[in-house]
Each structure stands twice: as C-alpha cells, then as structure tokens.
C-alpha cells in the first residue's frame, strides 16, 4: 500500500511537466524508465500532468524547452544532464534561459570532494562544475552520487526541480526533497492511498470488460495497466484519513476478486515467483527446475526472492540434448523419437531434476525461442512446460509465436510455468 499525506493542487493549476534530458534517450540506447516512475508519483499525488518531453544534450534546444515549459506548467521536473562531463549542461542551460548567474554551493562541493576522496579519486576541476547552481536555488544533496539537484523558482508560479538521470539517485532525491516541495504547494489536505492487484493468464481487455463499471468510478479510481504477461489494476482513493481511504478501497478489491477469481495472483509488490514460493513454503514443500530455452531465467526469478533457499533447492540448465541426457537422465531414444521440444522429453526432464535433487515439485521448460530453429510442426514460440509434484504430472504446450521476440518468449515461458504451478498448488490446498 502506497500512501501520501498531500494537499491536492487546485484543478485550475497548470500542473507539472516532465523533461528528460539525454541524447542516449533519443537514440533509444536507454529505456526512459524515469519518466514512467515520475508519472506514477505525480498520479499518486493527484497532480495534473499533461506533458512529457525528451531533449538531447543540446543547449539551444534545452533553453527552448525550459522557456516553453515556463509558459504552460507550474512545475517542471527534469532528469539527466547533471554530471561533470561536457554534455551535462542542464544547470548552465537553465541559468542562461532565465538570465541568472551561476554560483558555487560550498556544501555541495565539500560533499563531492568527500565522495571522491573516499574512493581514492582525485578532485579534478571538471567535477567542480557540479557544485554550480543558479543564484537563489535550493540544493538537493545527492546521498549516493556526486551530482546534486536543485529546486528553483526563476519566475512567478513556475518552479523547476532538477534530478539526476541515474534512477536510484533520482528516486531517493525525489522522496527526500521534491515530494516535500509538492506538499507545501497544494491547497486541500488529503490522504491518497493506492493498492495494486496483479493478474496472470488473462488479458487486459478481458479484465477491463469484467470491471468496466468500476473503471468509471471517481473515488476510488480503478485503472488497468499491462506489461508482458502481467496485468495490473490500481485502485486509488482520496480521503481525509488513511483509515477512510482504506474503507473506500477494500470493498472494491473484494468485488474485483469475486469477479476475476484465481487470475488474481497477488497484490502490490507480489510477483508470481514470490507468491508461488510462499504457497510451497506454507506446505513445507520444495521445488527444483530444469531449463532449456529459458537458460536459467526461471531459477533467476526464484532466487531473486528473499528467503527462496527455504523452498528452492536448485536447478540445471540443459540447453544441449547431450546435457539433458547426461545431467537429467533423459533417454537419447526419447529425444530422437519425439524431439527435445516435446511433452515426453519435458516430463522426463522434470522427473530427472526431481530425482536428482529430491524435491517435492519440479518444473521443466523446453521450447523454440527463435528467431531460428522453428519447423512447421514446432514453430518459433512453441514451448512445453512440464510440472511434477507429489501427485501431479502434466505437460502443457504454450504457443508464444505471436510475440516474435526471443526475450519475450523466454519471459512468458517463465511466467506461464510459475502461474501453472501456482494454480495447481491452490487446487490442492
């Protein structure tokens, strides 16, 4: 549950704008996750957010972007361009745009020197530029990196918040300083609470149809979001207290769960891996995995969960047929007769890893992830999932061919295998 004590901006306010700076963003070298994260933060605050802009490391275009934003927004939040190198020109471009002098912030420079000294690095002159700020700007100190940010109001009713492009630094500085600024600039005190429901094995459009009437609500609001193999519903309520907002959210959650049932696998920060491990742990049962086309991604998903060692014993990556035979005891004749991507082989893989590691459950994955290797009978995207438990033994054929991406097929194979095991565990509880 995410909660903010906040004052809602007046509906007539010009709202906030996000400006992400960096040529690497324009070239597609880096995914713009900062804009997504900041947009969600603004939504949590209930702050109007009408525009996102990406500009390369070009002073003229940056100045134009700053001045344009000053005419249409109350807040401008920037990320990127705050480092020591020549292409880090955010602050100097701001100063030039609003005809301000740059002054050195002594505290920032002392902090920068201390961080450089702690890493046995010299303090070259180029690092010093990071301590320069427009006159009158408030500095946001960077606990992790060297580049500070600023909060600056260069003209009436327009405030700029600059943050680094490094996601972890940006998020910490936002929470430490920028959020407090927003709190002090709003009018009507409220509490905003939000809860997320997570779904697998069902499309966003199907969910939207099942809860279409709830999506029309004003308070709480229900909003769907989708990513590869995962659909989310965010339920957000505004009220005068945390308790009251919960009372608005909880009945909506119960109604959604009653309509959509076991497709809902978790809430908030849950993942299929964490939920599945929790179900196994509740039963005091263990799991092992055997992976071919996913190359260890299922093991990685499981071991990313704290405490996984209580339940997850281990696994084998058996990409080549010889590895399937040698490490898991899959009969060579079985592979020759049915092929490595087959029900028979994936069950043999699951049986082999279950026997080797003496686990209660086993998952095996074998498929054609592409882009090559497909046939008419087994096209790219054909994936067999084998699951064996104390009383269960099944193989499932999934067709992920429409995604055409090796990475997507691998990711969906992991998601589908965990979701199928989750459903089996729920049916046996």
C-alpha positions in Angstrom: 0.0 0.0 0.0 1.4 3.4 -1.0 0.3 6.4 0.9 1.0 10.1 0.8 -0.1 12.9 3.0 -0.7 15.6 0.4 -2.6 18.7 -0.5 -4.3 18.5 -3.8 -3.4 21.1 -6.4 -6.3 23.3 -7.4 -7.9 21.9 -10.6 -7.2 25.2 -12.4 -3.5 24.8 -11.7 -1.2 24.4 -14.7 0.2 21.2 -13.3 3.5 19.5 -13.8 5.6 18.6 -16.8 8.5 16.1 -17.1 11.6 16.8 -19.1 14.1 14.0 -19.6 17.5 15.1 -20.9 20.0 13.0 -22.8 20.9 12.2 -26.4 21.1 8.5 -25.4 17.3 8.6 -24.7 16.6 10.0 -28.2 18.7 7.3 -29.8 16.9 4.6 -27.9 20.1 3.4 -26.1 18.4 3.7 -22.7 14.8 2.9 -21.8 13.1 6.0 -20.3 12.1 4.4 -17.0 12.5 7.7 -15.1 9.5 9.3 -16.9 7.3 6.3 -16.1 8.3 6.4 -12.4 7.8 10.1 -12.1 4.5 10.0 -13.9 3.2 7.4 -11.4 4.5 9.6 -8.5 2.6 12.6 -9.8 -0.5 10.4 -10.2 -0.3 9.3 -6.6 -0.1 13.0 -5.5 -3.1 13.8 -7.7 -1.1 16.5 -9.5 -2.2 17.3 -13.1 0.4 16.0 -15.5 -0.1 17.0 -19.1 3.2 16.6 -21.0 6.5 14.6 -21.2 9.4 15.9 -23.3 12.7 14.3 -24.2 15.6 16.6 -25.4 19.1 15.7 -26.3 22.3 17.3 -24.9 21.9 20.5 -26.9 21.9 23.8 -25.1 19.8 25.7 -27.6 17.0 23.1 -27.6 17.2 22.8 -23.8 16.8 26.5 -23.4 13.8 26.4 -25.7 12.3 23.5 -23.7 12.7 25.4 -20.4 11.1 28.6 -21.7 8.2 26.8 -23.3 7.5 24.9 -20.1 7.6 28.1 -18.1 4.6 29.4 -20.1 2.4 26.3 -19.6 3.3 24.5 -16.4 3.5 25.1 -12.6 6.3 22.6 -12.1 9.0 21.3 -14.4 10.7 18.2 -13.3 13.9 17.3 -15.2 16.1 14.2 -15.1 19.6 13.9 -16.6 22.4 16.2 -17.6 23.8 16.9 -14.1 27.1 15.2 -14.2 30.7 16.5 -14.6 31.2 16.0 -18.3 30.8 18.4 -21.2 27.4 17.1 -22.3 26.0 17.6 -18.8 24.6 21.1 -19.5 21.2 21.2 -17.6 22.2 23.7 -15.0 24.1 26.1 -17.2 21.3 26.0 -19.8 18.8 26.8 -17.1 20.8 29.8 -15.9 21.1 31.1 -19.4 17.4 30.6 -20.2 16.4 32.7 -17.2 19.4 35.1 -17.2 20.7 34.0 -13.8 24.3 33.9 -12.6 25.8 30.5 -11.5 27.3 30.4 -8.0 29.2 27.7 -6.3 27.4 25.9 -3.4 30.1 25.3 -0.9 28.3 22.4 0.8 27.8 20.6 -2.4 31.5 21.0 -3.3 32.6 19.7 0.1 30.3 16.7 -0.3 31.6 16.0 -3.8 35.2 16.1 -2.7 34.5 13.8 0.3 32.9 11.2 -2.1 35.9 11.4 -4.5 38.4 11.1 -1.6 36.5 8.1 -0.2 37.0 6.3 -3.5 40.7 7.4 -3.7 39.9 9.5 -6.7 41.4 12.9 -7.4 39.2 16.0 -7.4 39.7 17.4 -10.9 38.4 20.7 -11.9 35.7 19.2 -14.1 34.0 17.7 -11.0 33.6 21.2 -9.6 31.0 22.2 -12.1 28.5 20.0 -10.4 28.5 22.4 -7.4 27.4 25.4 -9.6 23.8 26.4 -9.1 21.6 29.4 -10.3 21.5 32.2 -7.7 18.7 31.6 -5.2 18.3 27.9 -6.0 17.8 25.4 -3.2 20.2 22.4 -3.5 19.0 18.8 -3.3 22.0 16.9 -2.0 22.8 13.5 -3.5 23.4 10.8 -0.9 24.6 8.2 -3.5 26.2 10.1 -6.3 28.1 13.3 -6.8 25.6 15.3 -8.9 23.2 17.4 -6.7 19.8 18.6 -7.9 18.1 21.9 -7.4 14.7 23.4 -6.6 14.5 26.8 -8.2 11.7 29.3 -8.9 13.1 31.6 -11.6 9.8 33.3 -12.2 6.4 33.7 -10.5 4.4 30.5 -10.4 7.0 28.3 -12.1 9.3 26.0 -10.2 12.0 23.7 -11.6 13.1 20.6 -9.9 16.3 19.0 -11.4 17.2 15.4 -10.7 20.0 13.1 -11.9 19.4 10.6 -14.6 20.6 7.6 -12.5 17.3 6.0 -11.4 18.3 5.1 -7.9 19.7 8.6 -7.2 16.7 10.3 -8.8 14.2 8.4 -6.8 16.0 9.0 -3.4 16.3 12.7 -4.1 12.6 12.9 -5.2 11.5 11.3 -2.0 13.8 13.3 0.2 13.2 16.8 -1.2 10.9 17.1 -4.2 7.9 15.4 -2.6 8.1 17.9 0.4 8.0 20.8 -2.0 4.9 19.5 -3.7 3.3 19.0 -0.2 4.0 22.7 0.6 2.4 24.0 -2.7 -1.0 22.5 -2.5 -4.3 23.6 -1.0 -6.6 20.9 0.4 -5.1 18.3 2.7 -6.0 14.8 1.9 -4.6 11.3 2.1 -4.2 9.3 -1.1 -3.9 5.5 -0.8 -3.3 3.1 -3.6 -3.3 -0.6 -3.9 -2.4 -2.8 -6.9 -4.0 -6.1 -7.9 -1.9 -8.3 -10.1 -3.2 -10.8 -12.7 -1.8 -13.5 -14.9 -3.3 -15.7 -17.6 -6.0 -13.1 -18.6 -5.8 -10.2 -21.0 -6.1 -6.5 -20.1 -9.2 -6.2 -22.4 -10.9 -9.1 -20.6 -10.3 -7.6 -17.2 -11.5 -4.2 -18.4 -14.8 -5.7 -19.6 -15.3 -7.5 -16.3 -14.8 -4.3 -14.3 -16.0 -1.7 -16.8 -18.4 -0.2 -14.3 -15.8 0.1 -11.6 -13.4 1.9 -14.0 -16.0 4.6 -14.3 -15.8 5.4 -10.5 -14.4 8.8 -9.4 -13.3 7.8 -5.9 -11.8 5.3 -5.7 -10.5 5.1 -9.2 -9.7 1.9 -10.9 -7.1 1.9 -13.7 -5.7 -1.0 -15.7 -2.0 -1.3 -16.7 -0.5 -4.1 -18.7 3.1 -5.3 -19.4 4.3 -8.5 -20.9 2.5 -11.4 -19.3 1.2 -9.3 -16.4 -1.9 -7.1 -15.9 -2.4 -4.8 -13.0 -5.4 -2.9 -11.6 -4.5 0.1 -9.5 -7.2 1.2 -7.0 -6.7 4.7 -5.7 -8.8 6.5 -3.1 -8.7 10.0 -1.7 -10.0 10.7 1.8 -9.3 12.7 5.0 -7.5 9.9 6.7 -5.7 6.7 5.9 -8.4 4.6 7.6 -11.2 6.2 5.5 -9.3 5.7 2.2 -8.8 2.0 3.1 -12.5 1.7 3.7 -13.1 3.0 0.2 -10.6 0.7 -1.4 -11.2 -2.6 0.4 -14.8 -3.2 -0.9 -13.6 -2.6 -4.5 -10.8 -5.1 -4.1 -13.2 -7.7 -2.8 -15.6 -7.1 -5.7 -12.8 -7.3 -8.3 -11.5 -10.6 -6.8 -15.0 -12.1 -6.8 -15.4 -11.3 -10.5 -12.0 -12.4 -11.7 -11.1 -15.1 -9.3 -7.9 -17.1 -9.4 -6.4 -15.0 -12.2 -5.6 -12.5 -9.5 -2.3 -13.9 -8.1 -1.2 -11.1 -5.8 -1.1 -7.5 -4.6 1.3 -4.6 -4.6 4.9 -5.9 -4.8 4.0 -9.5 -5.1 5.4 -11.5 -8.1 4.5 -14.9 -9.4 7.8 -16.2 -8.0 7.2 -14.8 -4.5 3.6 -16.0 -4.4 4.4 -19.5 -5.7 7.3 -19.8 -3.2 5.0 -18.7 -0.4 2.5 -21.4 -1.3 5.2 -24.0 -1.4 6.6 -22.8 1.9 3.2 -23.0 3.5 3.0 -26.7 2.5 6.6 -27.3 3.6 7.4 -28.4 0.1 10.4 -27.8 -2.1 11.0 -27.2 -5.8 13.7 -27.8 -8.4 13.8 -26.7 -12.1 15.3 -27.9 -15.4 15.6 -25.3 -18.1 16.4 -25.5 -21.8 15.2 -22.5 -23.8 15.0 -20.2 -20.8 18.6 -20.7 -19.9 18.3 -20.1 -16.2 15.7 -17.3 -16.1 13.3 -19.4 -14.1 16.0 -20.0 -11.5 16.8 -16.3 -11.5 13.2 -15.4 -10.9 13.0 -17.7 -7.9 16.3 -16.8 -6.4 15.5 -13.1 -6.6 13.0 -13.6 -3.8 14.5 -13.2 -0.3 14.3 -16.5 1.7 14.0 -18.6 -1.5 16.5 -21.0 -0.2 13.9 -22.4 2.2 12.0 -23.8 -0.7 14.0 -23.6 -3.9 16.7 -26.4 -4.0 18.3 -25.6 -7.3 18.2 -26.4 -11.0 20.0 -27.4 -14.1 20.4 -25.5 -17.4 20.3 -28.3 -20.0 20.4 -26.5 -23.3 22.1 -29.2 -25.5 20.5 -32.6 -25.9 23.6 -34.2 -24.5 23.1 -32.2 -21.3 19.6 -33.4 -21.0 20.8 -37.0 -21.3 23.9 -36.6 -19.0 22.6 -34.4 -16.3 18.9 -35.5 -16.1 19.0 -39.0 -17.5 16.6 -38.2 -20.4 16.8 -41.3 -22.7 18.5 -40.5 -26.0 15.9 -42.6 -27.8 13.2 -40.3 -26.4 14.8 -37.2 -27.8 15.3 -38.9 -31.2 11.8 -40.1 -31.4 9.9 -37.1 -30.2 12.4 -34.2 -30.3 13.8 -32.1 -27.5 10.7 -29.8 -27.6 8.0 -32.4 -26.7 5.7 -33.5 -24.0 7.7 -36.7 -23.5 11.0 -35.0 -23.1 9.9 -32.2 -20.8 8.3 -34.7 -18.5 11.5 -36.7 -18.5 13.4 -33.5 -17.7 11.2 -32.8 -14.8 11.4 -36.3 -13.4 15.2 -36.2 -13.8 15.7 -33.0 -11.8 13.2 -34.0 -9.2 15.0 -37.3 -8.6 18.5 -35.7 -8.7 17.6 -33.0 -6.1 15.0 -34.9 -4.2 12.5 -32.1 -4.4 8.7 -32.3 -3.9 8.0 -30.4 -7.1 9.8 -29.9 -10.4 9.3 -27.6 -13.4 10.9 -28.3 -16.7 10.9 -26.0 -19.8 11.9 -26.8 -23.3 10.9 -24.8 -26.4 11.8 -22.9 -29.6 12.7 -19.4 -28.5 13.8 -18.3 -32.0 14.4 -16.4 -34.1 15.6 -19.6 -35.9 15.0 -23.3 -35.3 11.3 -23.5 -35.9 9.5 -26.1 -38.1 6.0 -26.5 -39.5 5.2 -28.8 -36.6 7.0 -26.8 -34.0 7.2 -23.2 -35.0 9.1 -20.5 -33.1 7.2 -19.8 -29.8 6.3 -23.4 -29.2 7.2 -24.2 -25.6 6.5 -27.2 -23.4 6.2 -26.8 -19.7 6.5 -30.0 -17.5 5.3 -29.9 -13.9 5.6 -32.8 -11.5 4.5 -32.9 -7.9 3.7 -35.4 -5.2 0.5 -36.5 -7.1 0.7 -34.4 -10.2 2.4 -34.9 -13.6 1.4 -32.8 -16.6 2.8 -31.2 -19.7 1.5 -28.1 -21.3 2.1 -26.8 -24.8 2.2 -23.0 -25.0 2.2 -21.0 -28.2 4.0 -17.7 -27.8 4.8 -17.3 -31.5 2.9 -14.1 -32.0 5.4 -12.2 -29.8 8.2 -13.0 -32.3 10.8 -11.9 -29.8 13.3 -14.4 -28.2 13.3 -12.4 -25.0 9.5 -12.2 -24.8 9.1 -16.0 -25.4 11.6 -16.7 -22.7 9.9 -14.3 -20.3 6.5 -15.7 -21.0 7.7 -19.3 -20.5 8.9 -18.4 -17.0 5.6 -16.6 -16.2 3.4 -19.3 -17.5 5.3 -22.1 -15.7 5.1 -20.3 -12.4 1.4 -19.4 -12.9 0.5 -23.0 -13.8 2.3 -24.3 -10.6 0.5 -21.6 -8.6 -2.9 -22.8 -9.8 -2.0 -26.5 -9.1 -1.0 -25.6 -5.6 -4.2 -23.6 -5.0 -6.3 -26.5 -6.3 -4.5 -28.9 -3.9 -4.9 -26.7 -0.8 
